C-alpha cells in the first residue's frame, strides 16, 4: 500500500503521532490511534484524504492499516490488528501497509477497558477528540495508552 505507507512516513517524520492516544482498543480485534491531541492540528488533517490503495495482503495479526469511513477517506487514523481480520476487512478495502515486527506484546497490553467509542460504547467520542484533543482524553479517559514519540528508524 504505497500511498498509505508514504503518508505514514511523512506524518511520523514530522512528529504527528507524538503524544497520540490509542483511543479505541477492542480486545480480539484491533487498537486504533491517529487523532492528534491538538484540535487545530487534527482539524487541518481531517480533509486531507488519500486515494485507496489496492488490498494486496490480509489484515493479519500485527499488521498496520489506515482506518477509513468509505472509499478514498483515509487521513491519519490507523489501527493495529490483534488477530487475522482478513476475512472481514479485505472486502471493505482495508489495505495493510506495515507490520509490528517487534513489541507486539506491548500492543497486546494496551488498555481496552473503555471499549467501543461513544455514543455506542463507553469510550471516547471522536467528535470530542477532534474538538477538545488530549485535554478531553486525559480528563475523561486517563487510562488510555499513548505513543510518546514516533520515529523513523533507518
N, C-alpha and C positions, 0 to 999 in steps of 0.2 A: 504494500500500500504506500507507494512513493509520495503521494500528495499529503497523506496523514503524517508520514514519517518526517517530511520536510517541515510541516507546521510544528510538530512536536519539537524537533531540533531547534528551531528558531525561538519558540517560546521558552524552552529551557535555557538556551544561550542568553536570553535577555532577562532571566530571573522571574518569569511569570509564575512559575509553580512554587516559588519560595513562600513559606508560611501559608500554604493552601491546605485546607481541611479535607479529610475523607468524609464527606457529608452524607453518603448513602452506602451503608455496608450491610449487605443482605447475605446471611450465612448460607453456604451452599450454592451461591450464585455469583456475586461479584462485589467489588469495592469501587465506588465511584468518587471522583475528585475532579478538580479543574475549574471551580468557580473562584475567582480572585477575591481576596479578603478586603480589597479597597473598592468600594462601589463604583467610583469613576473609571477605574481600570476595567472592571467587569463590564460596565455599560459600553465601553469603547469596543470591546471584542464581541459583543452579542450579535452584531450584524456582519461580522467577518466570516461568512460561511464558506466552506470548502466544497468543491465538487466531490462526489463519491469516488472512492477507489473500488476497483473490482475485488470481490471476495475470492482470494486465491488459496486460502488455507482456513482451517476452522478456528473457532474461538475456544481454544483448548486451555487447560489449566495454566495459569501464569501468563497467558497472552494478554497484551495491552491493546485496547480498542477505543476508538473515539465513539462517544455516545452521540446519538442523533435523535431528531424528532421527525424523521421522514427523509425523503431523498434530498441530497445536497444541503443538509442543515448542520453539518459538523462545524464546531467552532473551537472550544478549548477544553470541554469536558471529556474525561477519559474514564475507563474502568479496567480493572484487572480481574480476570476470571478466576474464581475459586475452583472450578471444575470445568470439564469439557461441555461447553454450552453450544457447540456447533449445530446440533440438530434444531435448536430453536432460533439461533441468531444468524446463521449464514443466509437463510432465505430472506431475512429482514435487511440485508445489506451491511452488516457489521463486519468491516474488514480489519483484521488484526494487522498491526504494523510493528509490534515489538513483543519482547518476551522477558519476563523476570528470570534471569539466569542464575541469580544468587540472592538469597534472602527471602525466599517465598514464605519461610516460617514467620517472618515479620508481617507480611501481608495477611497470613492466616490469623495472626493475633490482633488485628485491628479491631477496635471496639465496634460491636454490632448491636448493642443494646437498644439503640433508638429505633432501629428498623426502618421501614419504608418512610419516605418523606411525607410531610403534611400536604394536603389535608387528609389523605387516605390513611396515613400512619402517624406515628408519634415523632418522627424525625424532622429535620429542618425543612422548611419550605423554600424552594428555590427562588421564588419571588422576593422573599425577605433576605436571602443571601445576597441577591443582586442589589437590593436597595440599601441594606444595612451592613453587609460584609461580615468580617470577623468579629465586630462588636456584638452582633446578634448571636453568632455561633458560640463565642466564648461565654457569654452570659447565659444563654438558654441551653446550650449543649456542651458543657465543659469537658465531657469525657471523650470528645472526638479526637482522634489521632490526626496528625498533620505532618506535612513534609517541611522540615526545617529549611533545607537548601537542596535544590536540584541542580546538578552539574553535568556537563558533557565530559565523559572520560575517553581520551583518545585510545 
